[in-house]
Amino acid sequence: MAYTSAQLASMYSNVHIGLAPNATQSAILDEIAQASRNGQISDAQAQYYVVNTADADTAVALQSYQFFTGKTPTQGGLSYLVNSASNTTDLNDAYYQGFSLENRYINFAQNLGIIGEGNPHSPFRRM
């Protein structure tokens, strides 16, 4: 089954917790859909590309959270960390845009460990 641009955009939005692809990302997804239809890439390769776009946001949140707390964030918590109108420093906001992937992990982990749920004295810590 060849993926359509709409299906790839939906996958993208799902792995980025509701964030829609921007114009540049949409153009890339269109190219991937075309390559999928032409048999130049497999469905697995198309999915692999979309999943790997989450390296700088969803993966940072999940892996850091798991490391510091031993847990997975709730759906609402993950939305808050990755793509939230009420969180002005979520991983898709301007605050993180200039960070390399490594610095995203460092900064996010530091915040989680010092003021977030990774701190055993944090009021945000779930038992």
Contacts in CASP RR format, 6 or more apart in sequence:
PFRMAT RR
TARGET T0000
AUTHOR 0000-0000-0000
METHOD contacts of the structure
MODEL  1
MAYTSAQLASMYSNVHIGLAPNATQSAILDEIAQASRNGQISDAQAQYYV
VNTADADTAVALQSYQFFTGKTPTQGGLSYLVNSASNTTDLNDAYYQGFS
LENRYINFAQNLGIIGEGNPHSPFRRM
1 43 0 8 1.000
2 33 0 8 1.000
2 36 0 8 1.000
2 37 0 8 1.000
2 39 0 8 1.000
2 43 0 8 1.000
3 11 0 8 1.000
3 32 0 8 1.000
3 33 0 8 1.000
3 36 0 8 1.000
3 43 0 8 1.000
3 46 0 8 1.000
3 47 0 8 1.000
4 33 0 8 1.000
5 26 0 8 1.000
5 29 0 8 1.000
5 30 0 8 1.000
5 33 0 8 1.000
7 33 0 8 1.000
8 29 0 8 1.000
8 32 0 8 1.000
8 33 0 8 1.000
8 46 0 8 1.000
8 50 0 8 1.000
9 20 0 8 1.000
9 21 0 8 1.000
9 26 0 8 1.000
9 29 0 8 1.000
11 47 0 8 1.000
11 50 0 8 1.000
11 51 0 8 1.000
12 19 0 8 1.000
12 20 0 8 1.000
12 21 0 8 1.000
12 25 0 8 1.000
12 29 0 8 1.000
12 50 0 8 1.000
12 53 0 8 1.000
13 19 0 8 1.000
13 20 0 8 1.000
13 21 0 8 1.000
15 50 0 8 1.000
15 51 0 8 1.000
15 53 0 8 1.000
15 54 0 8 1.000
15 58 0 8 1.000
16 53 0 8 1.000
16 54 0 8 1.000
16 57 0 8 1.000
16 58 0 8 1.000
16 82 0 8 1.000
16 83 0 8 1.000
16 92 0 8 1.000
17 57 0 8 1.000
17 58 0 8 1.000
17 78 0 8 1.000
17 79 0 8 1.000
17 82 0 8 1.000
17 83 0 8 1.000
18 79 0 8 1.000
18 83 0 8 1.000
19 57 0 8 1.000
19 82 0 8 1.000
19 83 0 8 1.000
19 92 0 8 1.000
21 29 0 8 1.000
25 53 0 8 1.000
29 50 0 8 1.000
32 41 0 8 1.000
32 46 0 8 1.000
32 49 0 8 1.000
32 50 0 8 1.000
33 46 0 8 1.000
35 41 0 8 1.000
35 46 0 8 1.000
36 42 0 8 1.000
36 43 0 8 1.000
36 45 0 8 1.000
36 46 0 8 1.000
55 101 0 8 1.000
56 91 0 8 1.000
56 96 0 8 1.000
56 101 0 8 1.000
56 104 0 8 1.000
57 82 0 8 1.000
57 83 0 8 1.000
57 91 0 8 1.000
57 92 0 8 1.000
58 78 0 8 1.000
58 82 0 8 1.000
58 91 0 8 1.000
60 91 0 8 1.000
60 101 0 8 1.000
60 104 0 8 1.000
60 105 0 8 1.000
60 108 0 8 1.000
61 73 0 8 1.000
61 78 0 8 1.000
61 81 0 8 1.000
61 82 0 8 1.000
61 91 0 8 1.000
61 108 0 8 1.000
62 72 0 8 1.000
62 73 0 8 1.000
62 78 0 8 1.000
63 105 0 8 1.000
64 105 0 8 1.000
64 108 0 8 1.000
64 109 0 8 1.000
64 112 0 8 1.000
65 71 0 8 1.000
65 72 0 8 1.000
65 73 0 8 1.000
65 81 0 8 1.000
65 112 0 8 1.000
65 117 0 8 1.000
66 72 0 8 1.000
67 109 0 8 1.000
68 109 0 8 1.000
68 112 0 8 1.000
68 113 0 8 1.000
68 117 0 8 1.000
68 118 0 8 1.000
69 112 0 8 1.000
69 117 0 8 1.000
69 118 0 8 1.000
69 125 0 8 1.000
69 126 0 8 1.000
71 126 0 8 1.000
73 81 0 8 1.000
80 86 0 8 1.000
80 87 0 8 1.000
80 90 0 8 1.000
81 87 0 8 1.000
81 90 0 8 1.000
81 91 0 8 1.000
82 90 0 8 1.000
82 91 0 8 1.000
82 92 0 8 1.000
83 90 0 8 1.000
83 91 0 8 1.000
83 92 0 8 1.000
84 90 0 8 1.000
87 93 0 8 1.000
88 95 0 8 1.000
89 95 0 8 1.000
89 96 0 8 1.000
90 96 0 8 1.000
91 104 0 8 1.000
91 108 0 8 1.000
96 104 0 8 1.000
96 107 0 8 1.000
96 108 0 8 1.000
99 107 0 8 1.000
112 118 0 8 1.000
112 119 0 8 1.000
113 119 0 8 1.000
113 122 0 8 1.000
115 122 0 8 1.000
115 124 0 8 1.000
116 122 0 8 1.000
116 124 0 8 1.000
116 125 0 8 1.000
117 124 0 8 1.000
117 125 0 8 1.000
117 126 0 8 1.000
118 125 0 8 1.000
119 125 0 8 1.000
END
